[in-house]
Amino acid sequence: MNKNLSYALHSAAVLAFMFLFQFLPPVAPLTSVSMQVIGVFIGVIYGWVNVGLAWPSLLGVVALGCTDYMPMTTVLQTAFGTQTLVMILSLLLLAAFVQQADLTGVILDWLLGMKSARGKPFLTLFYFLMAGFLAALLSQSIAVFVIFLELFKDLMKKTGIKPYSSAVPAFFVGMGFSLSFGDSALPFKGSGIVAIGAYQAITGESMNLVHFVLFCMPLSVLGIAAYVLFCKYCMKVDLSPLKNYVHVKENVTLSLKKKVALVGVVGTLLFLLLPGVVPPSSSLHDVFGILGLGGLSLLLLAVLFIIRVEGEPLIDVGKIAPFFPWNVFFILVVLFPLANAISSDVVGLNAIISSGVSALLNNMPTALIMATVIFLAAYITNFANNMVICALFVTIVCFIRDSLPIHPEILSYLVVLSSSLSMFFPAANPINAIIFGQRDCVSFRQEFTHGFICCSFLCCVLLVSGYVWSRIVF
């Protein structure tokens, strides 16, 4: 089947789910409104997995506005008019600015140039993956990966790492999940934003951004360190060619504009965390209450727009426009009204899912609930877009929150991290697709085997560390 025919068939399926599914006879206790909303939901998910993220999201908004659940005006208000979406839009603009500012090379040189890594191959691997993780925090993961892929190939030439040796999948799999972690560990990145949006849409409450960072950042770093140790002591990866590797730093000076950009970005993120830590009795808390996260994020973004460095604006809209992650924005636009609809009493899925899952989870230990969520999200994300899987599992967690012996925010954070373990199949994300295409230096079997084993191990790491860390943070 050629690509055009496949695209046409998948597109037809999306349209059928969104506009024809509603004509199927509903099974009690579902109603005709239930069938309309469920059809739109299935159509959007199917489109995300098989077609793309942009037009299924936008068409999903239109289709939902054509149902009997709510009129188009209300759908559009819910999609575009919330405090959370305004905050997310501001953060996406900030993320685009950071990527355009090009701070990746500075981070890479700083980490790989450390003297402590000389003669220590696995420490070099750790620094390499940490460099990717930190660069992905401040940029777009696929762009960072392109740079790191070329760096690794250059590393192979300089050190004599052989194609199809165990070192190759160790680096490739590590790059895949560490960059994905970097794209998720902050609340203004891809999966983090999706999780915040889904949580807000269903629970009506805002996620605590301070808790998000305190939970996801340390566990991400721990996951990378655990992976390196697992490669060394359990997978017995041979990194001996790296023993004599010395990274030569480029003579790159940090311009005044980049210094101001870095300070501005860090300051903005710190200010967005303040509403979660200031005492309720303080006047600053009252100010934050008036502004809301949406107003505060717009204020901070406006300040960055006002700043000029060497006669030029710090942020130029025209320059950052090509870096804006539209796919993330499109997902959220449909997610807000659709998640509200799916979880409403009118549709009735909430009661069905809650009763079924409540029976399943009755008297189930907290650790087993966490394990089920982590392993399912991690394995399924390797066959679908991680943001889609993150949105789905956070939605499910919020559905059953009254039946959980653990705070739904904790499980949502674990979903963000476990859905980022895209490690053993090419369909996981564009990075994995490129990695599995490197047939000149790694086989499909090598990449799949190493990735699957390490994914299972990291699920266990997330389970144990997540359980312990949740007791400390919450």
N, C-alpha and C positions, 0 to 999 in steps of 0.2 A: 504493500500500500504506500503510494507516494505521499509526500508531506502535505501537498495541497488537499488531497482527498481526506487524509486523516484530520487536518484542521477543519475542513468543512463538516465532517461527521461529528467531531467533538463540539463544534460551534452549534450545530443543529441540536445536539443533546442538551446543551446549556439552555437554549431557547425553549426546548420542550419542557424541561424541568421548571423553568421560571413561569411559563405562560400556559402550559397544558396540563401539568401535574394536578392542578386544582380541580380538574374535572373528574378525577378518579373518585369513586365513592369512599367517603371517610369511614374509618372503623372506630366505633365508640371506644373511648369518650372523645375522640377527635371530631371536629366540626369542619364545615366548608372553609371557614376562616383559617383553621389549623392547616388544612391541605394547601391553601394559597401561600401561607407563610413558609411552610415546610418545603414546598416546591421551589420558592425563591432561594431558601437556604441551601438546599441540595444543588441547585443550579450554580450558585456562587462558588461553593466548595469544588464542585466538579470543574468549573471553569478555571479556578485557581490552579488546580492540579494538572489539567490537560491542555489548557489553552494559553493562559497568561493571567496576570493580575489586574491589568488596567480596565479593559472594557467589561469583563464580567462583574467587576466591582461597581462601575458606574451604571451598568444596565440593571444590576441588582437593586440599586437605589430607586430607579425608575419602576421596576417591576413591583417593589414593595409598596410604592406609592399608588399603584394601580389595584392593590388588594382592598378588601373591606376592613382591614385591620386599622389603618389610619390614612387620612388624606395626604396628598403629595406635599402640601405646605408643612404639615407636621413632620413628615419624613425628612424634608430638607432642613427644617429647624433642628431636628435631632442629629442629623448627619453633620451639619456645618456650624451649629450655634451653641456648642457646649464649651465650658471653661477648659475642660480637659483637651479638647481638640485644638483650641487656640494655643494652649501651652505646647502641645505636640507640634503644631505648625511652626511655632517659634523655635523649638528645639531642632526641628528638621532643617530650618534655615541656618541655625547655628552649626549643625553637623556639616552642611554644604560649605559653609564658610571655612571650617576647620580643614576640610579636604582640599579646598581651593588654596588655602594658605601653605599647604605642602610641608608639613612637619615630620613626615615619615622618615626621611633620610637621616634627620638629626637623631631620632630615637634609635634607629638601626645602628648607626655608627657608635653611639654611646654604649649600647649594650654589648655588641660583638667586639668592641675594642677594649673591653675590660681585661686587665692582666690576669685576673683570677681564673680565666677560662683557658689560659695557655697550658697545653699538655693534659687537659682534662676534657676528653671528648664529650662526655655526657653533660658536663656543665656548659659546653659550647652549644649542644643541642637545646638545653634549657634556655640559655640566653637567646638563641635564635627564635625559639617559639615565643618567649616573652616579648621579644622585639616585635614580632608579628602581632601579638595580643595587644600591646600598648599602641602600636600604629593603627590597628583596627578600631581601637577605642576612639581615636581622633580622626578617622577617615572612613572610607568605604572599603569593606573587606575584600571585594573582588579586585579593586585597584591595588590594594596592598599585596594581595596574592600574586599578581602579575609581576610586581617588583621582586618579591621573595622567591618566586619560581626561577627567575633569571639569576638571582643571587645564589640559589642552591646549585643550579647547573654550573655556575662559575666555581662554586665550592667543590663540586665533583671533579672539575678539570684540575684545579690547583692541588687537591689533596689525594687524588687517585681513587676516589670512591667509584667502585665498579658498577655499571648498570646491572640490575637484577640482584644486587647484593641486598642483605637485610637492612642496610642503612637507608636505602631509598624509600621503602614504605614507611620506615620509622619517621623520616622527615616529612613525607607527604601526608600521612595520616595525622601527624602532629600539627602540621600547618592547617589542615582542614578544620579540625575542631578548635584549635587555639584562636584562629582568626574568627571563627564563628562565635566563640566565647567573647572575643573583643567586640563583636557586633551586637552583643546582648547584655553585657555586664553593667551598662549604665542605662538609666531610665530615659535617655534621649536617643538610644539606638534602636535598631529594627525590632527584634523580638521583645525587648523591654517596653517599647512604646505600644506594641500590639497587646501585650499582657495588661498594661495599665488601662488601655482603652476597653478591653473586654471586661476587666474587673469592675471598672467604673460603670459600664453600661448595664451590667447585671445586678451588682450589689447596690448601686447608687452611692457608693462610698469611694473616696480617693485612696489610692495606694500611698503608703508612707514612703516617700522617696529616700529618706535617710535609711530606713530599714532595707530598702531595695539595694542600695549601695553597700551597706554593711554586710548584707547577706551574700550578694552575688559576686562582688569583687574578691573577697578572700577565698571563696570556694572555687572561683575560676583559676586563681593562682595556684591553689592547692591541687586542683585537677591537672594542671600542666606539670607541676612538680611530680605528682604521683605517676603520671604517664611516663615521664623520663625514667623514674626509678623502676617502673614495671618493665620498660624496654631493656634496662640494664640487667636486672636481676632475674626476671622471669622469662622474657622473650629472648634474652641472650643476643641482643643485636650487636653486630660487630662494627664499632666506630673507630677502630684502631687507626685508619688513615687520618683522622682528625687530631692525632696526638701532637703533630708538629705544625698545626695550622695557626697562623698569626694573621688576624684581620688588620688590614691597613686602613686607617681612617682617612676619609677624604677631607681636604682642607676647605670645609664649608663653614662660613661664618654666619651666625644667626643675626639677620638684619634687625634693625630697630622695629620695623613693622611686624616681623614675626614674633619678636619678644613681646610687643604690646598685644598682639593677637593671642599669644599663649596666656598671658596674664588675664586678658579679657574673658577668654573662654573659661578658664579655671574659676575666675571671680563670679561669672554668671552662674555656673553650676553650683558653686557654694551658696550663693544667694537663694537659689531655688530650693536648696535643702533647709534653709533657715526656718520656714514655716512649720517644719516638723520638730524643731528643737527649742524654739523660743517658748518661755513660760506663758501659759494662757492669761496670766494676770498682767503681763507687760503691755505697754502702749504699742510696741512694735507688732505684737500679735493682733491687735485691733486693726492696724494698718494692713497687715497681710489679709485679714478677714475681709476688708473692704475691696482690696485688689483682686483677691482670689489668685490661683496659680496662673490663670490665663492672663489677667491684667499684669501680674508681676513679671511674667515672661516677656510680654510685649514691652513693658517698661525697660527691662534690661536690654532687650534687643534694640530698642530705640536709642539707648545710651551708646551702644556699640556703633550704631549708624552715625551718631553725632560726632564721635571721635574721629579726628583727622591726624594722620601721621605723615610728616614731610610734605604737607600740602595736599595729600590725597586722602579720601575717605578710607577708614579702616575696613569697612565692608562695602563692596561695590556690588549692587544687585545684579548688574549685567554679568559680572565675572563669576558670581556664585551660582547663577541660574542653571548652567549645565550640570552642576553637581547635586542639585536638589533630588532626593530620593522619592520620586513621584509614586512608585509602586507601593511604598509603605503608606503614603498618604491616601492612596486609593483604597487600600485594604481597610483603613480606619474609617473612611467616609461611609462605607457600607456596613462596617462592623457595629458602629454605634446604634443605628436604628434597628438593624437586623437582630443583634443580640438582645435588645430590649424586647423585640417582638417574640423571639423564640422563647424567652424566659417569662413571658407574661401569662397571667391566668387565663386570658382570653384564648390563647392558642392551646394551652393545656398540656404542653410537653413537660413543663416544670413538675407538675404533680406526678406524671407517669414516670419520669426519670428518677425523681426523688424517692418515690415509693419503691421502685425496683432496686435502686442502688442502696437505699437504706436497708433493705432486707439483705442485700449482698454484704454490706459493710457492718451489719449488726454484730457487735462484740469483736470485730476485727481489730487486732492490735494496731497502734499508730504506725509502727515500723512497717507492717505489712501493707497498709494503705499507701505509705510513702513509696515503698518498693514497687507496688503495682503501677502507680502514676509515673515514676521515673523510668522503669524499664519499658513500658508501653510507649511513652512519648519518645524515648531514645530510639527504639527499634523502628517505629512507624515513620519518624522524621527522615530516615534514610531512604524512604520511598516517596517522599512528598516535600514540598516547600516547608522549611522549618517555621516560618512565621505563621503559615496556615495551621500547622500542627499545634503550635503554641497557642494560637487563638482558640482552637477547638478544645484543648485540654483545660485551659484556664476557664473557658465557658462551662465545661463539665464540673470542674472543681467548685465554681460559684453556684451551679445548680444545686449541688448536694451539700452546701456549706453547713446547713443545720444538722446534718447527720455525721459531720466529721468531728473526731476527737482532737483535731489540730486546727489551728487558725488557717483559713483559706489563703491568706497572704503567703504563708510559708510554702504551701503546696504550689502556689502560683509561681513563686521564685524558683522552686525546684523544676517546674515545668519549663521556665525560661532557659535554665541551664541544660536540662536533659534533652530538650528539643534542639539544642545546639550541638549535640553529639553526632553530627553528620559525618560519618567516618568510613563506612564500608560499602556504599553503593553509589553509583554515579548520578542517580536521580535525586540525591539529597539536596544539592544546590549547585550553582554554576561552578564553584570552586572544585567540587568533587568530580563534576563532569570533565573539567580540564585535567585534573589529576589522573583520572582513569584513561584519559586520552594520551598520556605520556608512555605509549607502548615501546618506545625506544629504550626505556630505562627501568620500567616496572611492568609486571604482568597483572592481569585482572585478578588472578588467583592470589598473588602475593598481597595486593592491596586489599582485597576483600577479607582474606584470612586474618591479616594483621589488624585491620580495622575492626572486624567483628569481635575478636578476642579482647582488644583494648577497649572497645565500646562497652562490653559487658563488665569489664573490670572497673571502668570509670563510673558506671551506674552504681556499683557497690560503693565506690568512694563517695559519690554524691549522697547515697543513702545514709551512710555512717556519719559523714561530716555534716550533712544537712540536719540530721537528727540532733547531733551534739550542739552544733552552732545555733540551731533554733532555740535550744534551751538557754543559751547564753544571751542572744540578741533580744529574744522576746520574753 
